[in-house]
Amino acid sequence: MGTAGPVPYGEGRPANDRGATMTTPLTTTRTDVDERIDEDTQTGPPKAAHIVRTEPGESAIAKVTEARIYGYPVEALCGERFVPQRDPTKLPMCQACKEIYDMYRAANDGLSETPGT
């Protein structure tokens, strides 16, 4: 009876077990960057206090507060988009927003004379 000795490479071993180190190719991932730019928002000092457009049941005060904290732009009734930054009571009222709000008020009973109250 013979004794089993070491098996030479290539004889009786699987093809991937020949003493060679198996490596996987390096992979790189490509990250695509979205380079779209949001619409311009007002960046200079505000010239007027605007009335913020809200959806039915949405609180204008909560919407403005959140926009102020997180830097989100909001849309006024007149269509201007801006990030709330200053105390609106220290600025004159936007006449276009006031006219639009008055028109809403005339068409809808239950709106107060002053927005947000």
C-alpha positions in Angstrom: 0.0 0.0 0.0 1.2 3.3 -0.9 1.2 6.4 1.2 -0.5 9.4 -0.1 1.9 12.3 -0.5 1.4 15.8 -1.5 -0.5 16.2 -4.8 1.4 18.3 -7.3 -0.3 21.4 -8.6 -2.6 20.7 -11.5 -3.2 17.1 -10.5 -6.3 16.3 -8.6 -7.0 19.9 -7.5 -9.7 22.2 -8.7 -8.6 24.7 -11.4 -8.9 27.7 -9.0 -6.7 26.1 -6.4 -3.3 26.2 -8.0 -1.6 28.3 -5.5 -2.3 31.6 -7.4 -3.9 34.4 -5.5 -7.3 35.3 -7.1 -8.0 39.0 -7.2 -11.0 41.0 -8.3 -10.6 44.0 -10.4 -10.9 47.4 -8.8 -14.2 49.1 -9.3 -14.9 52.7 -9.2 -18.3 54.3 -8.7 -19.4 57.3 -10.6 -21.5 59.8 -8.7 -23.6 62.0 -10.9 -24.1 65.5 -9.6 -27.4 67.3 -10.2 -26.3 70.7 -11.4 -29.7 72.2 -11.8 -30.2 75.5 -10.0 -33.4 76.5 -8.2 -35.3 79.5 -9.3 -33.7 82.8 -8.1 -35.0 84.0 -4.8 -34.9 87.5 -3.4 -31.4 88.1 -2.1 -31.4 91.8 -1.4 -33.1 93.6 1.5 -36.9 93.2 1.2 -38.8 96.2 -0.1 -42.3 95.1 1.1 -44.0 92.7 3.4 -45.8 90.0 1.3 -48.7 87.8 2.1 -47.6 84.1 1.8 -49.7 81.8 -0.5 -51.1 78.8 1.5 -53.2 75.8 0.8 -56.6 75.5 2.4 -56.2 74.5 6.0 -52.5 75.3 6.0 -51.2 77.8 8.6 -49.4 80.8 7.1 -47.5 81.4 10.3 -46.3 77.8 10.5 -45.2 77.9 6.8 -43.3 81.2 7.2 -41.7 80.0 10.5 -40.5 76.7 8.9 -39.2 78.6 5.8 -37.3 81.0 8.0 -35.7 78.2 10.1 -34.7 76.0 7.1 -34.2 78.7 4.5 -36.9 77.5 2.2 -38.3 80.0 -0.3 -42.1 80.7 -0.1 -44.4 82.2 -2.7 -46.3 85.4 -2.1 -49.8 86.0 -3.4 -48.2 88.4 -6.0 -46.0 85.6 -7.3 -42.7 86.7 -5.8 -40.6 83.9 -4.3 -38.4 84.8 -1.3 -36.9 83.4 1.9 -38.4 85.1 4.9 -35.6 86.9 6.8 -37.0 90.0 8.4 -39.8 91.2 10.6 -42.6 92.0 8.1 -44.3 94.5 10.6 -41.4 96.9 9.9 -42.0 96.9 6.1 -44.8 98.5 4.0 -47.4 96.0 2.7 -47.0 94.8 -0.9 -49.9 96.4 -2.7 -50.3 93.6 -5.2 -50.6 91.0 -2.3 -53.0 93.3 -0.5 -55.2 93.7 -3.6 -55.3 89.9 -4.2 -56.1 89.2 -0.5 -58.9 91.8 -0.6 -60.3 90.1 -3.7 -60.2 86.7 -1.9 -61.8 88.3 1.1 -64.6 89.7 -1.0 -65.3 86.3 -2.6 -65.0 84.2 0.6 -66.8 85.0 3.8 -64.9 84.1 6.9 -61.5 85.6 5.9 -60.4 88.2 8.4 -59.4 91.7 7.4 -55.8 91.0 8.4 -54.0 87.9 7.0 -52.8 85.4 9.6 -55.4 86.3 12.3 
